[in-house]
Amino acid sequence: MDKTHEYEIQMAWTGNRGSGTSGYRAYDRNHVIQGKGKAPINGSSDPNFRGDATRYNPEELFLASLSACHMLWFLHLCADAGVIVEEYMDRATGTMIETPDGGGYFSEVRLYPRVIVSQASTVDLAQSLHDRAHHLCFIANSCKCPIRHFPETLLKQ
């Protein structure tokens, strides 16, 4: 039987300069994302869309969600398989294409996880677990664009 999980966040627009959305250039794109009992995340739109470059934009948060979900599944699988991960870092990149109507979509996301394991005998197994982590990732399973991963697994020196 499938389990159902519900999630909730609050989003508050903080970009009213005094005249609301009286014109396209009359307001800031700033907003605050907050979950119950959690620190707020300051958001905006991409600077290309009149946003604040010092705040996270939805596109970056999308990449962060994919990267974090993949990592959490990978670590789970490693723990189950007896692979001791000492370090995990990822660089996530994505390509977004704007459409003529002003909308757009991600055409591809790429994850570049760099993993350090403590046992030479587990390097190949750790490397192979990325495919399973990708298959199980909730966020990746919810996307229509391809998500590719290019992992590197190294032995702790």
ZIZITA-V71171 format. One record per residue. RES is the residue in one small letter. NEAR is the number of other C-alpha atoms within 8 Angstrom. D_FIRST is the distance of its C-alpha to the first C-alpha in whole Angstrom. Layout:
res = (RES,RES)
near = (NEAR,NEAR)
d_first = (D_FIRST,D_FIRST)
This chain:
res = (m,d,k,t,h,e,y,e,i,q,m,a,w,t,g,n,r,g,s,g,t,s,g,y,r,a,y,d,r,n,h,v,i,q,g,k,g,k,a,p,i,n,g,s,s,d,p,n,f,r,g,d,a,t,r,y,n,p,e,e,l,f,l,a,s,l,s,a,c,h,m,l,w,f,l,h,l,c,a,d,a,g,v,i,v,e,e,y,m,d,r,a,t,g,t,m,i,e,t,p,d,g,g,g,y,f,s,e,v,r,l,y,p,r,v,i,v,s,q,a,s,t,v,d,l,a,q,s,l,h,d,r,a,h,h,l,c,f,i,a,n,s,c,k,c,p,i,r,h,f,p,e,t,l,l,k,q)
near = (2,3,4,4,4,4,4,5,8,7,8,7,9,9,9,10,8,4,8,8,8,7,6,6,5,10,13,11,12,14,12,12,12,11,10,5,4,6,6,8,8,10,12,14,14,13,8,6,6,9,12,11,8,4,9,13,10,10,7,8,9,8,12,9,9,11,12,8,11,12,10,8,12,12,9,8,10,13,9,7,6,6,12,9,11,9,8,10,7,9,8,11,8,10,8,9,8,8,8,5,4,6,7,8,8,10,10,11,14,11,14,11,12,12,13,12,17,9,10,7,5,9,12,8,8,12,10,8,11,12,7,9,13,10,8,8,12,7,9,10,8,6,7,4,8,8,9,8,9,8,11,9,12,9,10,8,2)
d_first = (0,4,7,10,13,16,20,23,27,30,33,36,39,42,44,46,50,51,51,47,47,50,50,48,50,50,47,45,42,41,38,36,33,31,28,29,31,31,34,35,35,38,37,39,39,41,44,45,43,46,44,44,44,44,40,37,36,33,33,34,31,29,30,30,26,25,28,26,22,24,26,23,21,24,25,22,22,26,25,23,25,28,30,32,32,35,35,33,34,33,35,33,35,34,36,36,38,40,40,43,42,41,37,36,33,32,33,32,31,32,31,34,33,35,34,36,35,37,37,39,37,34,35,34,30,30,31,28,25,26,25,21,21,22,19,17,19,17,20,21,18,19,23,25,28,28,28,30,30,33,33,36,35,38,40,41,45)
